[in-house]
Amino acid sequence: MVVMIVSYLMLMVCVLVGVAFVTLLERKILGYIQVRKGPNKLGIFGLLQPFSDAVKLFVKEQSVLLMSNFLPYYLSPVFSLFIALVLWSVIPYELGLVNFNMSMLFFLCCLSLGVYPLMSAGWSSNCKYSLLGSLRAVAQTISYEVSLALILLSYIFLVGSFSFSELSLYQESLWFFWLTIPLSMVWLGSCLAEMNRTPFDFAEGESELVSGFNTEYSSGGFVLIFMAEYVSILFMSGVSTLLFLGGGVLSLGFYIKLVMVSFLFIWVRGTLPRMRYDKLMYMAWKSFLPLSLNFLIFFLGLKLILI
C-alpha cells in the first residue's frame, strides 16, 4: 500500500512537471507557426518560462465574489484537476500501481464526471456569461463523449477485454491505426471537442462569451482549471497511443508517440480556425456518431464470425 501511494505521488509530480513543459512546447510551436520565436528569454531556450508563469499566476490577487456560491465556486477547479489526475491511474504502468482489468470502464466513468466541475464552476460564479459558457461546454462535452464511448466499445468487442494493457498485446505485429484509419480520425476530432481545444474551443469564444465558464476566476482558481485542461491533453495523448499506436507503457517508444500526439493537438490549434457554432452538433450527431456506430456493428459482426 505504501509503495502504491508513493508511486502515485511520484506519477502526479511527473505529470504536473510534464504539464509545465507542454505549455512551453505549445508556445514554442505556435511561435514558429506564426513565424516568431516564442519564449526564449528565461533560461536556455526559455526552459524556465513555465515556472515563471506559475509563480506569476499564483501570486496574482484573488478576486472575491460577494454574490457567488462560496463552496462550489472554490471547489470546482480543485475537483476538475483531481478528476484529471485520477484518470492517470488507468495507464497500465505495472510498477507498484493498480493494474485493474476494468480500466476502460473506469476511464469512461471519470470522463463523464468531468462535466460536473464545469457546470458547477459556471453556475456558482452567479454570472450570466459564466453560466452560458458552462452550458455550452457541457453540451459539447456530452455530445462528443457518445462518439468516444462507441469507439472505445468497438475495441472492447475486438479485444474482448476492458483492460488497456490487453490493447498493447494485440498490437505487437500491427497497430490498430492502420486497420481503422477513419475511426482514429473520428477519435482525434472527438478528443479535441472533449477537451475544448481548437477548432472546437467554443467555450472560450472571445467574441460572444469573454472566455467562457471561467470568466470570474483569477489567480489560483484559473491556474487549476488551466492545469486540468493540459493534464487532460497529456492523458488523452497517452490513451490515443495505447488505443491506436500500441507499445508497452514502459518503453521509450510509448513516450515518443505520446509527445507526437500532443504535438498534433498543438499543431491543430495553430492551423485551423474556430468552427461555426451551428456545425458543432451537426458533426457530433450526423457525422461522428453514424461512423462510430457503423464500426461498432462491423466489429461486433467480425467478432461473432471469428468466434
C-alpha positions as CSV (number, residue, x, y, z in Angstrom):
1,M,0.0,0.0,0.0
2,V,2.8,2.4,0.9
3,V,4.7,1.6,-2.3
4,M,1.4,2.3,-4.3
5,I,0.8,5.6,-2.6
6,V,4.4,6.8,-3.1
7,S,4.3,5.6,-6.7
8,Y,1.1,7.6,-7.4
9,L,2.6,10.7,-5.7
10,M,5.6,10.4,-8.0
11,L,3.4,9.9,-11.0
12,M,1.4,13.0,-10.1
13,V,4.5,15.1,-9.7
14,C,5.9,13.9,-13.0
15,V,2.5,14.7,-14.8
16,L,2.4,18.2,-13.3
17,V,6.0,18.9,-14.4
18,G,5.1,17.5,-17.8
19,V,2.2,19.9,-17.9
20,A,4.6,22.8,-17.3
21,F,6.7,21.8,-20.3
22,V,3.7,21.1,-22.5
23,T,2.7,24.7,-22.1
24,L,6.2,25.7,-23.2
25,L,6.1,23.3,-26.1
26,E,2.8,24.8,-27.2
27,R,4.0,28.4,-27.0
28,K,7.2,27.5,-29.0
29,I,5.3,25.6,-31.7
30,L,2.7,28.3,-32.0
31,G,5.5,30.8,-32.2
32,Y,7.2,29.1,-35.1
33,I,3.9,28.5,-36.9
34,Q,3.3,32.3,-36.7
35,V,7.0,33.0,-37.8
36,R,8.3,34.2,-34.4
37,K,10.5,32.8,-31.6
38,G,8.1,32.2,-28.7
39,P,9.5,32.2,-25.1
40,N,13.3,32.4,-25.3
41,K,14.5,34.8,-22.5
42,L,14.3,32.8,-19.3
43,G,16.9,30.1,-19.1
44,I,18.3,28.2,-22.1
45,F,15.6,28.2,-24.9
46,G,13.1,29.7,-22.4
47,L,13.1,26.5,-20.3
48,L,12.3,28.4,-17.1
49,Q,9.4,30.2,-18.6
50,P,6.7,27.8,-17.3
51,F,7.9,28.2,-13.7
52,S,7.9,32.0,-14.1
53,D,4.3,31.8,-15.4
54,A,3.3,29.6,-12.5
55,V,4.7,32.0,-9.9
56,K,3.2,35.0,-11.6
57,L,-0.3,33.4,-11.8
58,F,-0.3,32.1,-8.2
59,V,0.8,35.4,-6.6
60,K,-1.8,37.4,-8.5
61,E,-4.6,38.9,-6.5
62,Q,-7.5,36.6,-5.8
63,S,-10.8,38.2,-6.6
64,V,-13.6,37.6,-4.0
65,L,-17.1,37.5,-5.5
66,L,-19.7,38.7,-3.0
67,M,-22.6,37.1,-4.8
68,S,-21.1,33.8,-5.6
69,N,-21.9,30.4,-4.0
70,F,-18.7,30.2,-2.0
71,L,-18.1,26.4,-1.6
72,P,-18.9,25.2,-5.2
73,Y,-17.0,28.3,-6.6
74,Y,-13.8,27.4,-4.9
75,L,-14.1,23.6,-5.0
76,S,-15.0,23.3,-8.7
77,P,-11.4,23.9,-10.0
78,V,-10.0,21.5,-7.4
79,F,-12.3,18.7,-8.4
80,S,-11.6,19.5,-12.1
81,L,-7.9,18.9,-11.6
82,F,-8.5,16.0,-9.2
83,I,-10.6,14.1,-11.8
84,A,-7.9,14.8,-14.5
85,L,-5.2,13.4,-12.2
86,V,-7.2,10.3,-11.1
87,L,-7.6,9.4,-14.7
88,W,-3.9,8.6,-14.9
89,S,-4.4,5.5,-12.7
90,V,-5.8,3.7,-15.8
91,I,-2.5,3.8,-17.6
92,P,-1.0,0.3,-17.1
93,Y,2.4,1.0,-15.6
94,E,2.8,-2.3,-13.6
95,L,5.4,-0.7,-11.3
96,G,3.6,-0.7,-7.9
97,L,0.5,0.9,-9.3
98,V,-3.0,-0.6,-9.7
99,N,-3.3,-2.5,-12.9
100,F,-7.0,-3.3,-12.9
101,N,-9.0,-5.2,-15.5
102,M,-11.8,-2.7,-15.9
103,S,-9.6,0.3,-16.8
104,M,-11.6,1.3,-19.9
105,L,-14.8,1.3,-17.9
106,F,-13.2,3.4,-15.2
107,F,-11.9,5.8,-17.9
108,L,-15.4,6.3,-19.3
109,C,-16.8,6.9,-15.8
110,C,-14.2,9.5,-14.9
111,L,-14.5,11.2,-18.3
112,S,-18.3,11.6,-17.7
113,L,-17.6,13.1,-14.2
114,G,-15.6,15.9,-15.9
115,V,-18.7,17.8,-16.9
116,Y,-19.8,18.4,-13.2
117,P,-17.0,20.7,-12.2
118,L,-17.6,22.7,-15.5
119,M,-21.3,23.1,-14.7
120,S,-20.6,23.9,-11.1
121,A,-17.9,26.5,-11.9
122,G,-20.3,28.4,-14.3
123,W,-23.3,28.2,-12.1
124,S,-21.6,29.1,-8.8
125,S,-20.0,32.2,-10.3
126,N,-23.5,33.8,-10.3
127,C,-22.7,35.4,-13.6
128,K,-24.8,35.1,-16.9
129,Y,-21.7,34.8,-19.1
130,S,-20.1,32.1,-17.0
131,L,-23.4,30.1,-16.8
132,L,-23.9,30.3,-20.6
133,G,-20.3,29.3,-21.2
134,S,-20.6,26.3,-18.9
135,L,-23.9,25.2,-20.5
136,R,-22.2,25.3,-23.9
137,A,-19.1,23.5,-22.7
138,V,-21.2,20.7,-21.0
139,A,-23.5,20.3,-24.1
140,Q,-20.4,19.9,-26.3
141,T,-18.6,17.6,-24.0
142,I,-21.6,15.2,-23.5
143,S,-22.3,15.2,-27.3
144,Y,-18.8,14.1,-28.3
145,E,-18.5,11.7,-25.3
146,V,-21.0,9.5,-27.0
147,S,-18.7,9.0,-30.1
148,L,-15.7,8.4,-27.8
149,A,-17.6,5.7,-25.8
150,L,-18.7,4.0,-29.0
151,I,-15.2,4.0,-30.5
152,L,-13.8,2.5,-27.2
153,L,-16.6,0.0,-27.2
154,S,-15.6,-1.1,-30.8
155,Y,-12.1,-2.0,-29.5
156,I,-13.6,-3.6,-26.4
157,F,-15.5,-6.0,-28.6
158,L,-12.5,-6.6,-30.8
159,V,-10.0,-7.3,-28.0
160,G,-12.6,-8.9,-25.7
161,S,-11.3,-7.2,-22.6
162,F,-11.9,-3.9,-20.6
163,S,-8.1,-3.6,-19.9
164,F,-5.8,-1.1,-21.6
165,S,-2.9,-3.5,-21.0
166,E,-4.5,-6.1,-23.3
167,L,-4.6,-3.5,-26.2
168,S,-0.7,-3.3,-26.4
169,L,-0.5,-7.1,-26.6
170,Y,-2.9,-7.1,-29.6
171,Q,-0.8,-4.5,-31.4
172,E,2.6,-6.2,-31.3
173,S,2.5,-7.0,-35.0
174,L,0.2,-4.3,-36.4
175,W,-1.2,-1.1,-35.0
176,F,-4.9,-0.6,-34.8
177,F,-4.4,2.8,-36.5
178,W,-3.6,1.1,-39.9
179,L,-6.7,-1.1,-39.6
180,T,-9.1,1.7,-38.7
181,I,-7.8,5.0,-40.0
182,P,-11.3,6.6,-40.3
183,L,-12.1,5.6,-36.7
184,S,-8.8,7.1,-35.4
185,M,-9.6,10.4,-37.2
186,V,-13.0,10.5,-35.5
187,W,-11.3,9.7,-32.2
188,L,-8.9,12.6,-32.7
189,G,-11.8,15.0,-33.5
190,S,-13.8,13.8,-30.5
191,C,-10.8,14.3,-28.2
192,L,-10.3,17.9,-29.4
193,A,-14.0,18.6,-28.8
194,E,-13.9,16.8,-25.4
195,M,-11.0,19.0,-24.2
196,N,-12.5,22.2,-25.7
197,R,-9.5,22.6,-28.0
198,T,-9.3,24.4,-31.4
199,P,-11.3,24.1,-33.7
200,F,-13.9,23.2,-31.0
201,D,-13.0,25.9,-28.4
202,F,-16.5,27.4,-28.3
203,A,-16.4,27.5,-24.5
204,E,-13.7,30.2,-24.9
205,G,-15.3,32.1,-27.8
206,E,-13.9,35.6,-27.2
207,S,-16.4,37.5,-29.2
208,E,-19.6,36.0,-27.6
209,L,-18.7,34.9,-24.1
210,V,-15.5,36.5,-22.9
211,S,-13.5,33.4,-22.0
212,G,-16.5,31.1,-21.2
213,F,-17.2,29.4,-17.9
214,N,-14.1,30.6,-16.1
215,T,-14.8,34.3,-16.5
216,E,-14.9,35.0,-12.8
217,Y,-11.8,33.0,-11.9
218,S,-8.4,34.6,-11.3
219,S,-5.1,33.6,-9.6
220,G,-5.2,30.0,-8.2
221,G,-8.7,29.0,-9.4
222,F,-7.7,29.9,-13.0
223,V,-4.4,28.0,-12.7
224,L,-6.2,24.9,-11.5
225,I,-8.7,25.0,-14.5
226,F,-5.8,25.6,-16.9
227,M,-3.7,22.7,-15.4
228,A,-6.7,20.4,-15.6
229,E,-7.0,21.1,-19.3
230,Y,-3.3,20.3,-20.0
231,V,-3.3,17.2,-17.8
232,S,-6.2,16.0,-19.9
233,I,-4.3,16.7,-23.1
234,L,-1.4,14.6,-21.9
235,F,-3.7,11.9,-20.7
236,M,-5.7,11.7,-23.9
237,S,-2.5,11.6,-25.9
238,G,-1.5,8.6,-23.8
239,V,-4.8,6.8,-24.3
240,S,-4.7,7.5,-28.0
241,T,-1.2,6.0,-28.1
242,L,-2.4,2.9,-26.2
243,L,-5.5,2.6,-28.4
244,F,-4.1,3.1,-31.9
245,L,-0.2,3.0,-31.8
246,G,0.5,0.1,-29.5
247,G,3.6,-0.4,-27.5
248,G,4.2,-1.1,-23.8
249,V,4.0,1.8,-21.3
250,L,7.5,1.1,-20.0
251,S,9.1,1.5,-23.4
252,L,10.7,4.7,-24.7
253,G,8.6,4.5,-27.9
254,F,5.4,5.0,-26.0
255,Y,6.5,8.4,-24.7
256,I,7.8,9.5,-28.1
257,K,4.4,8.6,-29.6
258,L,2.7,10.4,-26.7
259,V,4.7,13.6,-27.4
260,M,3.9,13.3,-31.1
261,V,0.1,13.0,-30.4
262,S,0.4,16.1,-28.1
263,F,2.3,17.9,-30.8
264,L,-0.6,17.0,-33.2
265,F,-3.1,18.7,-30.8
266,I,-1.0,21.8,-30.7
267,W,-0.4,21.8,-34.5
268,V,-4.2,21.7,-35.0
269,R,-4.5,24.7,-32.7
270,G,-2.0,26.7,-34.8
271,T,-3.5,25.7,-38.1
272,L,-7.3,25.6,-38.0
273,P,-9.7,28.4,-37.3
274,R,-12.7,28.1,-34.9
275,M,-15.6,26.2,-36.5
276,R,-19.0,27.8,-37.0
277,Y,-21.1,27.1,-33.9
278,D,-24.1,25.6,-35.9
279,K,-21.7,23.0,-37.4
280,L,-20.7,21.7,-33.9
281,M,-23.7,19.4,-33.2
282,Y,-24.0,18.5,-36.9
283,M,-20.6,16.9,-36.7
284,A,-21.3,15.2,-33.4
285,W,-24.7,13.6,-34.3
286,K,-24.7,13.4,-38.1
287,S,-21.1,12.7,-38.9
288,F,-19.1,11.2,-36.0
289,L,-22.0,9.2,-34.4
290,P,-23.1,7.2,-37.6
291,L,-19.5,6.4,-38.4
292,S,-18.6,5.1,-34.9
293,L,-21.9,3.2,-34.8
294,N,-21.2,1.5,-38.2
295,F,-17.7,0.5,-37.0
296,L,-19.2,-0.9,-33.7
297,I,-21.6,-3.1,-35.6
298,F,-18.8,-4.1,-38.0
299,F,-16.5,-5.1,-35.1
300,L,-19.3,-7.0,-33.4
301,G,-20.1,-9.0,-36.5
302,L,-16.4,-9.6,-37.1
303,K,-16.0,-11.0,-33.5
304,L,-19.0,-13.2,-33.9
305,I,-17.7,-14.6,-37.2
306,L,-14.2,-15.2,-35.7
307,I,-15.7,-17.0,-32.7
